[in-house]
Amino acid sequence: MNLQSCLKISPEKLKSFNSILLDPNMQIMKDFFAVVAKYGTPEEINKKHKAARKMENLFKLVEERNPDYIKDLNWLIEQRDQGAFISVADYRKKVLGDKAKKMKFKDKYAVTLEVSALQYFPWVRVMAEQAIANKTLMPGRYIAVRKMKEAEADGDLPAIVAALDIIGASFVETLDTKGTDGSNPHLDGPGTITGYFGGIGQPNEHALMWLDEFLYYYTNYGVQHVLNFNAGTILLGFLLYRLGVNIQFKISVFFGADNPYNALWILTMAKMLSRDDGTSPLIGFNWSNSVNNKTMELTAEFRKALDLEKVVRFEHHITEPQKNIVHQPYNRRAELVELADHVANIAAKHEGGDPEVDVTRTKHISDILDYFRDKKEVIESGDWENLQRNYLDKVDAANHTAWALTENGLSFIAAKKLHK
Protein backbone atom coordinates (compact mmCIF):
# COMPACT_ATOMS: atom_id res chain seq x y z
CA MET A 1 0.00 0.00 0.00
CA ASN A 2 1.22 3.49 -0.87
CA LEU A 3 0.84 5.32 2.41
CA GLN A 4 0.94 8.74 0.75
CA SER A 5 -2.15 7.88 -1.31
CA CYS A 6 -4.16 7.99 1.93
CA LEU A 7 -3.84 11.78 1.84
CA LYS A 8 -5.81 12.16 -1.39
CA ILE A 9 -8.91 14.33 -0.91
CA SER A 10 -11.95 13.00 -2.71
CA PRO A 11 -14.29 15.25 -4.69
CA GLU A 12 -17.03 14.25 -2.24
CA LYS A 13 -15.19 16.07 0.55
CA LEU A 14 -15.06 19.23 -1.55
CA LYS A 15 -18.81 18.99 -2.05
CA SER A 16 -19.28 19.56 1.67
CA PHE A 17 -17.31 22.80 1.48
CA ASN A 18 -19.29 23.93 -1.56
CA SER A 19 -22.55 23.12 0.23
CA ILE A 20 -21.69 25.77 2.83
CA LEU A 21 -20.52 28.40 0.34
CA LEU A 22 -23.62 27.93 -1.83
CA ASP A 23 -26.31 27.55 0.84
CA PRO A 24 -28.49 30.72 0.67
CA ASN A 25 -29.73 30.04 4.21
CA MET A 26 -26.30 29.65 5.81
CA GLN A 27 -26.06 32.62 8.18
CA ILE A 28 -22.34 33.28 7.81
CA MET A 29 -22.77 33.49 4.05
CA LYS A 30 -25.82 35.74 4.37
CA ASP A 31 -23.84 38.06 6.61
CA PHE A 32 -20.95 38.12 4.12
CA PHE A 33 -23.20 39.02 1.19
CA ALA A 34 -25.01 41.66 3.26
CA VAL A 35 -21.75 43.57 3.75
CA VAL A 36 -20.84 43.32 0.07
CA ALA A 37 -24.34 44.47 -0.98
CA LYS A 38 -23.85 47.78 0.89
CA TYR A 39 -21.37 48.74 -1.85
CA GLY A 40 -23.17 47.27 -4.87
CA THR A 41 -22.47 44.45 -7.29
CA PRO A 42 -18.86 43.42 -7.92
CA GLU A 43 -18.95 45.35 -11.20
CA GLU A 44 -20.25 48.48 -9.44
CA ILE A 45 -17.69 48.14 -6.66
CA ASN A 46 -14.79 47.86 -9.12
CA LYS A 47 -16.12 50.84 -11.07
CA LYS A 48 -16.15 52.95 -7.89
CA HIS A 49 -12.61 51.83 -7.14
CA LYS A 50 -11.31 52.78 -10.59
CA ALA A 51 -12.92 56.22 -10.32
CA ALA A 52 -11.48 56.79 -6.83
CA ARG A 53 -8.00 55.78 -8.03
CA LYS A 54 -7.94 58.28 -10.92
CA MET A 55 -5.26 60.88 -10.34
CA GLU A 56 -7.63 63.82 -10.82
CA ASN A 57 -9.99 62.45 -8.17
CA LEU A 58 -7.17 61.80 -5.72
CA PHE A 59 -5.96 65.37 -6.30
CA LYS A 60 -9.47 66.67 -5.53
CA LEU A 61 -9.46 64.87 -2.20
CA VAL A 62 -6.01 66.22 -1.37
CA GLU A 63 -7.12 69.75 -2.35
CA GLU A 64 -10.08 69.46 0.04
CA ARG A 65 -8.11 68.05 2.99
CA ASN A 66 -4.62 69.51 2.67
CA PRO A 67 -4.03 71.76 -0.36
CA ASP A 68 -0.38 72.35 0.62
CA TYR A 69 0.33 68.81 -0.51
CA ILE A 70 -0.53 69.58 -4.13
CA LYS A 71 2.74 71.38 -4.75
CA ASP A 72 4.70 68.37 -3.48
CA LEU A 73 2.78 66.00 -5.73
CA ASN A 74 3.39 68.27 -8.72
CA TRP A 75 7.07 68.54 -7.78
CA LEU A 76 7.29 64.74 -7.70
CA ILE A 77 5.73 64.52 -11.18
CA GLU A 78 8.21 67.11 -12.49
CA GLN A 79 11.21 65.27 -11.05
CA ARG A 80 9.99 61.99 -12.48
CA ASP A 81 9.36 63.46 -15.93
CA GLN A 82 12.75 65.22 -15.95
CA GLY A 83 14.54 61.94 -15.21
CA ALA A 84 16.01 63.26 -11.98
CA PHE A 85 16.40 59.82 -10.43
CA ILE A 86 19.25 57.42 -11.09
CA SER A 87 18.60 54.69 -13.66
CA VAL A 88 19.10 51.03 -12.85
CA ALA A 89 22.02 50.85 -15.29
CA ASP A 90 23.73 53.87 -13.71
CA TYR A 91 23.12 52.48 -10.23
CA ARG A 92 24.76 49.21 -11.22
CA LYS A 93 27.71 51.13 -12.64
CA LYS A 94 27.93 53.09 -9.39
CA VAL A 95 28.24 49.81 -7.48
CA LEU A 96 30.36 47.76 -9.87
CA GLY A 97 32.08 50.22 -12.19
CA ASP A 98 32.81 48.99 -15.71
CA LYS A 99 32.24 45.41 -14.59
CA ALA A 100 28.50 46.14 -14.59
CA LYS A 101 28.40 46.13 -18.42
CA LYS A 102 29.68 42.57 -18.59
CA MET A 103 27.68 41.12 -15.72
CA LYS A 104 24.48 39.22 -16.49
CA PHE A 105 22.02 40.03 -13.72
CA LYS A 106 19.44 37.49 -12.59
CA ASP A 107 16.36 39.52 -13.42
CA LYS A 108 14.14 36.42 -13.13
CA TYR A 109 14.77 36.52 -9.39
CA ALA A 110 14.54 40.29 -8.90
CA VAL A 111 13.95 41.24 -5.26
CA THR A 112 11.36 43.93 -4.50
CA LEU A 113 12.74 46.64 -2.21
CA GLU A 114 10.16 47.26 0.51
CA VAL A 115 9.92 49.73 3.41
CA SER A 116 7.55 49.88 6.36
CA ALA A 117 5.99 52.02 7.52
CA LEU A 118 5.33 55.10 5.41
CA GLN A 119 3.18 56.85 7.99
CA TYR A 120 3.03 60.45 6.76
CA PHE A 121 2.94 62.02 3.31
CA PRO A 122 5.60 64.73 4.00
CA TRP A 123 8.17 61.94 4.27
CA VAL A 124 7.72 61.18 0.57
CA ARG A 125 9.32 64.40 -0.64
CA VAL A 126 12.16 64.20 1.89
CA MET A 127 12.84 60.64 0.76
CA ALA A 128 12.75 61.67 -2.92
CA GLU A 129 15.06 64.65 -2.38
CA GLN A 130 17.53 62.35 -0.63
CA ALA A 131 17.38 59.85 -3.51
CA ILE A 132 18.06 62.59 -6.09
CA ALA A 133 20.89 64.18 -4.11
CA ASN A 134 22.63 60.91 -3.25
CA LYS A 135 21.77 59.00 -6.45
CA THR A 136 20.12 56.30 -4.41
CA LEU A 137 16.90 54.34 -4.87
CA MET A 138 13.28 54.85 -3.97
CA PRO A 139 11.88 51.46 -2.91
CA GLY A 140 9.28 49.72 -5.05
CA ARG A 141 6.87 48.79 -2.26
CA TYR A 142 5.59 50.59 0.85
CA ILE A 143 3.50 49.62 3.86
CA ALA A 144 1.52 52.00 6.09
CA VAL A 145 0.29 51.14 9.59
CA ARG A 146 -1.17 54.49 10.61
CA LYS A 147 -4.72 55.01 11.86
CA MET A 148 -6.83 55.15 8.71
CA LYS A 149 -9.37 57.69 9.92
CA GLU A 150 -6.59 60.06 10.94
CA ALA A 151 -4.84 59.70 7.54
CA GLU A 152 -8.15 60.12 5.76
CA ALA A 153 -8.98 63.31 7.65
CA ASP A 154 -5.66 65.15 7.16
CA GLY A 155 -5.26 64.23 3.49
CA ASP A 156 -2.26 61.94 3.89
CA LEU A 157 -4.16 58.89 2.63
CA PRO A 158 -5.13 60.18 -0.83
CA ALA A 159 -1.80 62.02 -1.14
CA ILE A 160 0.23 58.86 -0.50
CA VAL A 161 -1.92 56.80 -2.88
CA ALA A 162 -1.35 59.44 -5.57
CA ALA A 163 2.38 59.76 -4.86
CA LEU A 164 3.05 56.05 -5.10
CA ASP A 165 1.12 55.81 -8.35
CA ILE A 166 3.24 58.68 -9.64
CA ILE A 167 6.49 56.87 -8.84
CA GLY A 168 5.31 53.39 -9.85
CA ALA A 169 5.36 51.66 -6.47
CA SER A 170 2.87 49.38 -4.76
CA PHE A 171 1.27 50.40 -1.49
CA VAL A 172 -0.30 48.34 1.29
CA GLU A 173 -2.52 49.88 3.97
CA THR A 174 -3.37 48.56 7.42
CA LEU A 175 -7.06 48.89 8.25
CA ASP A 176 -8.18 50.12 11.66
CA THR A 177 -9.89 46.78 12.34
CA LYS A 178 -6.51 45.23 13.07
CA GLY A 179 -6.92 44.30 16.69
CA THR A 180 -5.84 47.55 18.34
CA ASP A 181 -9.38 48.93 18.04
CA GLY A 182 -10.60 47.34 21.25
CA SER A 183 -11.97 44.27 19.47
CA ASN A 184 -10.75 42.06 22.30
CA PRO A 185 -12.18 43.50 25.54
CA HIS A 186 -9.61 41.59 27.60
CA LEU A 187 -6.66 43.44 26.08
CA ASP A 188 -5.85 47.12 26.00
CA GLY A 189 -4.76 49.32 23.07
CA PRO A 190 -1.61 48.26 21.23
CA GLY A 191 -1.34 45.45 23.77
CA THR A 192 -3.73 43.63 21.44
CA ILE A 193 -0.75 43.15 19.16
CA THR A 194 0.08 40.10 21.25
CA GLY A 195 -3.25 38.68 20.21
CA TYR A 196 -2.42 38.60 16.53
CA PHE A 197 -0.39 35.45 16.93
CA GLY A 198 -3.43 33.52 18.15
CA GLY A 199 -5.84 35.16 15.75
CA ILE A 200 -7.68 36.84 18.62
CA GLY A 201 -7.25 40.37 17.30
CA GLN A 202 -10.43 40.22 15.19
CA PRO A 203 -12.95 38.22 17.19
CA ASN A 204 -16.66 37.70 16.72
CA GLU A 205 -18.16 40.35 14.41
CA HIS A 206 -14.84 42.10 13.71
CA ALA A 207 -14.06 39.95 10.68
CA LEU A 208 -17.10 41.43 8.91
CA MET A 209 -16.15 44.89 10.17
CA TRP A 210 -12.76 44.40 8.48
CA LEU A 211 -14.54 43.47 5.24
CA ASP A 212 -16.76 46.55 5.49
CA GLU A 213 -13.81 48.83 6.17
CA PHE A 214 -11.84 47.37 3.27
CA LEU A 215 -14.70 47.98 0.84
CA TYR A 216 -15.10 51.54 2.14
CA TYR A 217 -11.48 52.47 1.38
CA TYR A 218 -11.45 50.45 -1.83
CA THR A 219 -14.41 52.37 -3.25
CA ASN A 220 -13.70 55.82 -1.79
CA TYR A 221 -9.89 56.12 -1.93
CA GLY A 222 -8.77 53.51 -4.42
CA VAL A 223 -6.96 51.51 -1.71
CA GLN A 224 -6.49 48.09 -3.31
CA HIS A 225 -3.92 46.36 -1.06
CA VAL A 226 -4.25 45.85 2.69
CA LEU A 227 -2.63 43.79 5.41
CA ASN A 228 -4.40 40.63 6.56
CA PHE A 229 -3.82 39.21 10.04
CA ASN A 230 -6.47 36.62 10.74
CA ALA A 231 -7.54 33.28 9.26
CA GLY A 232 -11.14 34.49 9.07
CA THR A 233 -10.37 37.72 7.21
CA ILE A 234 -8.01 35.83 4.89
CA LEU A 235 -10.96 33.63 3.92
CA LEU A 236 -13.22 36.68 3.48
CA GLY A 237 -10.60 38.21 1.16
CA PHE A 238 -10.52 35.03 -0.91
CA LEU A 239 -14.33 34.96 -1.16
CA LEU A 240 -14.58 38.64 -2.09
CA TYR A 241 -12.05 38.23 -4.90
CA ARG A 242 -13.80 35.07 -6.07
CA LEU A 243 -17.00 37.12 -6.44
CA GLY A 244 -15.17 39.44 -8.83
CA VAL A 245 -14.05 42.32 -6.61
CA ASN A 246 -10.44 43.13 -7.54
CA ILE A 247 -9.04 43.58 -4.05
CA GLN A 248 -5.64 42.26 -3.04
CA PHE A 249 -3.97 41.64 0.29
CA LYS A 250 -0.78 40.50 1.94
CA ILE A 251 -0.57 38.32 5.00
CA SER A 252 1.14 40.24 7.79
CA VAL A 253 4.16 39.14 9.78
CA PHE A 254 1.85 39.29 12.80
CA PHE A 255 -0.07 36.31 11.44
CA GLY A 256 2.94 34.26 12.51
CA ALA A 257 3.46 32.05 9.42
CA ASP A 258 6.64 30.32 10.49
CA ASN A 259 6.84 26.90 8.79
CA PRO A 260 6.11 25.35 5.37
CA TYR A 261 3.02 23.48 6.60
CA ASN A 262 1.48 26.74 7.74
CA ALA A 263 2.14 28.08 4.25
CA LEU A 264 0.77 24.94 2.60
CA TRP A 265 -2.75 25.31 3.96
CA ILE A 266 -2.87 29.02 3.13
CA LEU A 267 -1.56 28.56 -0.42
CA THR A 268 -3.82 25.54 -0.94
CA MET A 269 -6.84 27.65 -0.03
CA ALA A 270 -5.54 30.44 -2.27
CA LYS A 271 -5.45 27.94 -5.14
CA MET A 272 -8.84 26.44 -4.34
CA LEU A 273 -10.50 29.87 -4.26
CA SER A 274 -8.49 31.39 -7.10
CA ARG A 275 -10.25 32.66 -10.20
CA ASP A 276 -10.39 30.63 -13.38
CA ASP A 277 -7.45 32.66 -14.72
CA GLY A 278 -5.33 31.38 -11.81
CA THR A 279 -5.07 34.70 -9.98
CA SER A 280 -5.58 35.16 -6.27
CA PRO A 281 -6.00 38.22 -4.03
CA LEU A 282 -3.12 36.87 -1.94
CA ILE A 283 -0.20 38.70 -3.52
CA GLY A 284 2.08 38.94 -0.49
CA PHE A 285 2.99 36.34 2.12
CA ASN A 286 4.93 37.90 4.99
CA TRP A 287 6.87 35.32 6.94
CA SER A 288 7.41 35.37 10.67
CA ASN A 289 10.78 36.74 11.76
CA SER A 290 11.72 33.23 12.93
CA VAL A 291 11.62 31.72 9.43
CA ASN A 292 14.84 30.47 7.84
CA ASN A 293 15.91 30.07 4.22
CA LYS A 294 15.13 26.36 4.17
CA THR A 295 11.47 27.04 4.97
CA MET A 296 11.22 29.50 2.10
CA GLU A 297 12.95 27.06 -0.26
CA LEU A 298 10.57 24.24 0.68
CA THR A 299 7.55 26.50 0.33
CA ALA A 300 8.81 27.74 -3.04
CA GLU A 301 8.59 24.15 -4.31
CA PHE A 302 4.86 23.79 -3.72
CA ARG A 303 4.15 27.47 -4.48
CA LYS A 304 5.43 26.63 -7.97
CA ALA A 305 3.50 23.34 -8.09
CA LEU A 306 0.31 25.30 -7.29
CA ASP A 307 1.17 27.70 -10.13
CA LEU A 308 1.34 30.60 -7.69
CA GLU A 309 5.01 31.57 -8.07
CA LYS A 310 4.19 34.70 -10.06
CA VAL A 311 1.08 35.46 -7.98
CA VAL A 312 2.23 35.22 -4.35
CA ARG A 313 5.33 37.16 -3.31
CA PHE A 314 7.34 36.02 -0.29
CA GLU A 315 7.88 39.08 1.93
CA HIS A 316 10.77 38.72 4.35
CA HIS A 317 11.92 41.11 7.06
CA ILE A 318 15.54 42.07 6.56
CA THR A 319 15.63 44.67 9.36
CA GLU A 320 13.34 45.45 12.31
CA PRO A 321 12.89 48.29 14.85
CA GLN A 322 15.09 48.21 17.92
CA LYS A 323 12.23 48.09 20.40
CA ASN A 324 9.19 45.90 21.06
CA ILE A 325 9.45 43.41 18.21
CA VAL A 326 12.58 41.18 18.08
CA HIS A 327 15.88 40.60 19.79
CA GLN A 328 18.56 42.84 18.33
CA PRO A 329 20.82 43.00 16.43
CA TYR A 330 18.58 41.68 13.64
CA ASN A 331 19.79 41.81 10.04
CA ARG A 332 18.94 39.08 7.50
CA ARG A 333 20.61 40.67 4.46
CA ALA A 334 23.30 38.01 4.05
CA GLU A 335 20.67 35.27 4.14
CA LEU A 336 18.64 37.11 1.51
CA VAL A 337 21.63 37.23 -0.83
CA GLU A 338 22.01 33.46 -0.43
CA LEU A 339 18.33 32.93 -1.26
CA ALA A 340 17.75 35.46 -4.00
CA ASP A 341 19.62 33.65 -6.76
CA HIS A 342 17.19 30.71 -6.86
CA VAL A 343 13.88 31.63 -5.15
CA ALA A 344 11.72 33.92 -7.26
CA ASN A 345 9.31 36.69 -6.29
CA ILE A 346 10.72 37.86 -2.95
CA ALA A 347 10.33 41.23 -1.28
CA ALA A 348 13.02 42.43 1.11
CA LYS A 349 11.15 44.30 3.81
CA HIS A 350 12.96 46.93 5.88
CA GLU A 351 11.11 47.80 9.06
CA GLY A 352 14.13 49.25 10.79
CA GLY A 353 17.43 50.83 9.96
CA ASP A 354 20.57 48.72 9.98
CA PRO A 355 21.08 47.84 13.67
CA GLU A 356 24.45 49.55 13.97
CA VAL A 357 22.82 52.78 12.73
CA ASP A 358 19.58 52.45 14.68
CA VAL A 359 21.36 52.26 18.02
CA THR A 360 23.00 55.64 17.41
CA ARG A 361 19.61 57.41 17.26
CA THR A 362 19.73 58.28 20.91
CA LYS A 363 17.07 60.98 20.57
CA HIS A 364 14.59 58.26 19.63
CA ILE A 365 15.39 54.60 19.05
CA SER A 366 13.08 53.00 16.47
CA ASP A 367 10.05 51.38 18.11
CA ILE A 368 7.28 49.25 16.54
CA LEU A 369 4.78 50.87 18.91
CA ASP A 370 5.33 54.23 17.19
CA TYR A 371 2.90 52.95 14.56
CA PHE A 372 0.02 53.24 17.01
CA ARG A 373 0.62 56.80 18.18
CA ASP A 374 -1.69 59.70 17.31
CA LYS A 375 -0.13 62.28 15.00
CA LYS A 376 -1.03 65.06 17.45
CA GLU A 377 0.81 63.28 20.25
CA VAL A 378 3.86 62.65 18.03
CA ILE A 379 4.12 66.37 17.21
CA GLU A 380 3.51 67.54 20.78
CA SER A 381 6.13 65.13 22.14
CA GLY A 382 8.77 66.55 19.81
CA ASP A 383 9.19 63.22 18.02
CA TRP A 384 8.09 64.31 14.53
CA GLU A 385 11.65 64.77 13.23
CA ASN A 386 12.85 61.72 15.13
CA LEU A 387 10.28 59.44 13.49
CA GLN A 388 11.19 60.86 10.10
CA ARG A 389 14.85 60.07 10.82
CA ASN A 390 13.91 56.52 11.80
CA TYR A 391 11.99 56.17 8.54
CA LEU A 392 14.85 57.46 6.39
CA ASP A 393 17.13 54.95 8.12
CA LYS A 394 14.84 52.21 6.82
CA VAL A 395 15.09 53.61 3.29
CA ASP A 396 18.88 53.65 3.68
CA ALA A 397 18.77 50.02 4.81
CA ALA A 398 16.78 49.14 1.68
CA ASN A 399 19.49 50.82 -0.39
CA HIS A 400 22.17 48.82 1.42
CA THR A 401 20.27 45.68 0.42
CA ALA A 402 20.11 46.82 -3.21
CA TRP A 403 23.86 47.41 -3.09
CA ALA A 404 24.54 43.93 -1.70
CA LEU A 405 22.29 42.32 -4.30
CA THR A 406 24.01 44.22 -7.09
CA GLU A 407 27.47 43.24 -5.88
CA ASN A 408 26.39 39.63 -6.22
CA GLY A 409 24.89 39.94 -9.70
CA LEU A 410 21.33 39.92 -8.38
CA SER A 411 18.46 42.19 -9.38
CA PHE A 412 16.14 44.47 -7.46
CA ILE A 413 12.82 46.21 -8.09
CA ALA A 414 12.76 49.87 -7.08
CA ALA A 415 10.10 52.49 -7.96
CA LYS A 416 9.50 51.54 -11.58
CA LYS A 417 8.61 54.97 -12.96
CA LEU A 418 11.69 56.60 -11.42
CA HIS A 419 14.49 54.07 -11.88
CA LYS A 420 14.26 52.82 -15.48
N, C-alpha and C positions, 0 to 999 in steps of 0.2 A: 504493500500500500504506500502511495506517495503521501506522506504526512502533510506536505504543503497544500495539497489539493483540498484538504479539509477547510481551508480558509476561503474558498470560493464563495462568493455571495450570489445566491440565486435570484433570478428576476422576481420571484414571488416575494422575497424580502423587500425589494424596492417598491413593490405594489403597496405595501403597508405605509411607507413614507409618502407615496403619492396620494394615498387615501386621506391623509391628514391635510396635505397641501391643497387638495381639490375639494374638500368637504365644505360646502357653503354654510353649514351650521356649526363648524368648529370655531369656538369663540376666539381663540388666539388668531385665527386667520381673519375673522370678521374685524377684530380690533386693528390688525395690520392694514387691511383695505380701507378702514374708516379714516386712518391717518393719511394715507395716500390720497383719498378722495377729496380731502380738504384743499389740495393743490391742483386737482384736475386729473385728466387722463395722462398716461405717460407721454403722449405726444404734446399735450398742452404744457406739461411740466418742463419738458426739454425745450420747448419754444420760449418759455419764460426765462429759462436759464441762458439760452443763447442771446436773448435781448439784454439781460442783465450784464452779460460778459462783454458786450460791445464797448469799445473804448469810449465812444461819445457818451454812453450812459453812465459808465464809471466816472468819467470826468464831471458829469452833472452832479453825481452824489458827492464827489469831493468838493465841488464848488459850493454846495449847500452846507457841508459840514465843516470844511476847513479850506477856504479858498487860497490860503498861503501855500498850500501844497501844489497847486497847479504849476507854479513856476518851476518847481523841482522836477515835476513830471516832464514838462516841456524841455528842461535842461537835459534830462536823461535821454529823451528822444534825439535831441541835437547831437549829443556826444556819440550816441549809437550811430546816427546817420553820417557823422563826420569820420567814423572809423577811429575814434580816440582810444579804443582799447586794444591791447596787444593781441595779435592773431595767434592761433595755435602753433603755426610754423615758426613764428618769431619767438614764441615762448620756448619751444623746443631748442631753438638755436641758442637762446639765453642760457639754458641749462647745459647743453651738450656741445655748443660751439659747432664747428664744421662737421663734426661727427653726426649731427642730427640729419643731414641730407642723405647719408648712407644707411641710416638705421631704419629698419622696417618695424613700425610700431604695431602692436597687437590690437588693432581697432575693434576686432570682434569681441574683445573682453574689456572694452572701455569702462572705466569706473566713474560713476556719477559723483561729483563733488557736492556734498550736502552739509548744510549748517543749520543748527537749531540753537536758540529760537530767535527768529526775527520778530521781535515784539513790537517795535515802533517804526513807523514810516520814516522819520527823520534819519534813521540809521542807514537807509538805502543810499542817500546821496553821499554821506560820509564814506561809506564803503566804496562807492563808485569813484569818488575823488581819489581815494587811496589807491585803487586799482590803476587808475590812469597815471598818477604820479609815479608809482613804483613799478609800473608795467607788470602787474600781477593779475590774478584771475578773480572774476566774480563767479561764485559757485553756480551750479546748474540746478540746484534743488534747495528749497527752504521750508522750514517748519515754523509754525507759530503756536504758542501755547498761552497766549494772553486771553483775558476775559473777553468773550465775543461782543457782549453788549457794550462794553467800554470802547472797544475798537470800532464798533459800528457807530457809536455816538460821536466820537471825535474825528471821524473821517479816515482813520488809519486803515481800516479794513478795505474800503474800495480803492484807496491810494496804493496799498501794497499789491492788491490783485492787478491793478493797472500797471504798476511798475514792473512786476515780474513777467507780465505779458510783453511789455516793451523790450525787456532784455532777453526773453526766450528761456525762462526758467520755470520749473514746476513749483507749486506752492501747496502745502498741506496745512489746513487749519485744525485746531483742537476745539471741539464744541464745548459749551459750558456744562452740558450733561456728561461730565467726565468723572464724576465721583466726588469732586470737591464742592459740589453744590448742595451738600446736606442730604444727599440721597440715602445715606446710611445714618440713621439717627443715633447710632451707637459710637460714631466717630465724629471728629470735629475738624472742620476746615481742611486745610491741606493734609492733615493727618489721615484723611481718607485715601491718600496715595498708597498707604500700606495695604489697602483693601483691593487694589487693582490685581494683585498677584493671585487672589482667590476669586476674582470675578465678582466681588461684593460691592464694587463701586457704582453699579447701575442696577440696583435691585428692584423687584416688583414692577411698577409701572414705568420706571425710568428708561427701560429699553425703548418703549414707544415714544417717550419724550425725546430721546436722542434722535429717533427717526423723524419726528416732527421738526426738531430744530435743524436737522440736516436739510430737509426739504425747504425750510424757510430761507436759509442762506444760499441754497442752490438756486432758488427761483428769484431771490431779491438782490443777490450780490454776485452771482456767477461763481460761487465757491463750489468747486467740483470735487476736490480731494480733502478728506478729513482723516484724522486718527481714529482708530477703532481699538477698544480696550477689552471687550467683553465677548464671550462666546455667543451670547444672545444677540448683540448688536452686529456681530459679524454675520450671523445668519440673516438678520433683517437686511443688511446691505446686499447679500447675495440675492435675496428674494426681490428686492427693489430693482436691482439691475436686470434680473431675469424678466421682470415685467416690461422692461424697455426704457427705464429711466437711466440716463447715462452718467450716474454717479460713479465715483471711484474712492477707494480708501486704502490706507496702509495700516497694518497691524502694529500697534505701538510696542516699544520695548517693555512697557509696564504690563503687557499681557503675559510676559514671562515665558515665551517660547524658547526652550533651552535644550531641546534634543530632537533628533530626526523623527521620532515617532509622534511627537507633538506636531511637527510640521506635516507629517503624513496625513493626519486626519483633517487638518485645515485645507491642505492642497487637494485632497480627495474631494472634500465638499465643494471647493472652488471649481473643480472639474465637473462634478455632478450637476452643479447649478450654473455652469457656464452657458453662454448663448450658443446657438448653433454654429456661429462663426468661430467658436473656440475662445472668445474673450471672456474675461472675468472682471468684476470691479476691484478685486484684490490685486493691486499693482505694486504694493510694497509690503514686504514681510520683515519687520524689524526684530532681530534676534535679541534675546537676553544678553546682558553683558558677560554672562558666564560661558557663552558658547565658544567652542574652539573651531579651528579650521576643518578638522575631520568631520564634525557635524554638518558644516556647510557643504563639504564635498559629497557626503552621503546623501544629503537632501537634494543636491544638484542632480544626482542620478535619477531620482524618481520625479523631480520637477520636470526634467527633460522627457521622461517616459510618459508623463501626463500631458505633454505638449504645452507646458506653461513656462518654458525657459524665457521666452520673449515677453511674456505677460507679467510674471511676478518677479519683481526685483528683490534681491536680498539686501536689506539695509543693516549695516553693521557699525556699531559705535567704535570710532577710532580714538576719540578723546571724550572725557566727561568732566563736569564741574568738580571743583575741589571738595565741596561740602554736600552732604545729605544725599549721596547717591551710590558711590562705590569707594572702595579702598584706593587710596592714591599712593604712589604715582600709577596712572592708568594711561597707557598709550599702546594701541594695537597696530600701529603703522607697519612695522616690520612683518607682522603676520599677514596683513593685507597684501603686501608686495609678494609674499610667497603664494598667496591664493589667486591673485588677480591675473595670472598668466594662463589659467585653465578653468576657472569658474566664471561663467558669463553673467552679465546683468547684476552687478553689485553696486550699491551706493556706499560711499565712505562718509559716515555721519560724524560731524564734529560738534559735540555738545559742550566742549570746553576748550580752552587754549591748551597748548602743549604744557604738561605739568610743570616743567622747569620755568616756564614763563608765568603761569597762573599763580604760583606761590609768591612771586615778587609783587603782586598787586595788593599790597598791604592796606591800601585804602578800602578795598572791598574784594575779598576772595570770591571767586565764582561760586554760586550756590544754586542748586536746582530749585529751591523754594522761592527764588526771585521771580519765577514764572507766575506765582500766585499772588503777587503784590498788586495793590491798586496803583495806578499811574500817579494819582494825587499824592499818595504816601511816598512813592519813590522820589518824586520831586521835592516834597517837603523834608525828606530825610537827608537830602543832599547827594543821593545816590544816582541821579540821572546820568551824569558823566561817567561814573564808575561802571554802571551797567553797560553803557555804550563801549567802554574800554574792554570789558569782558567779552562783549559780542565781537568786536574787531579782533580780539585774540583768537576767537574761534575761526574767523575768516582766514587769519594768518595760518592757523593750524591746517586748514583745508589746502592752502597754498603749499605748505610744507609736504603734504601728502602728494599733491600734483607733481612737485619737484622729485620726490622719491620714485614715483611711478615712472616719470620721464627718464630718470637716470637708468632705470631698468628696462627701457624699451617698451613700457606699458602706456596705455592710453587713458585719458580722462575725458569727462564731459563737463564742461563749464557752461556758463550762460551762452546759449547757442547763437543768439543774435548779436552778441558782442565780440566773441572770440571765434572768428571764422577760419 
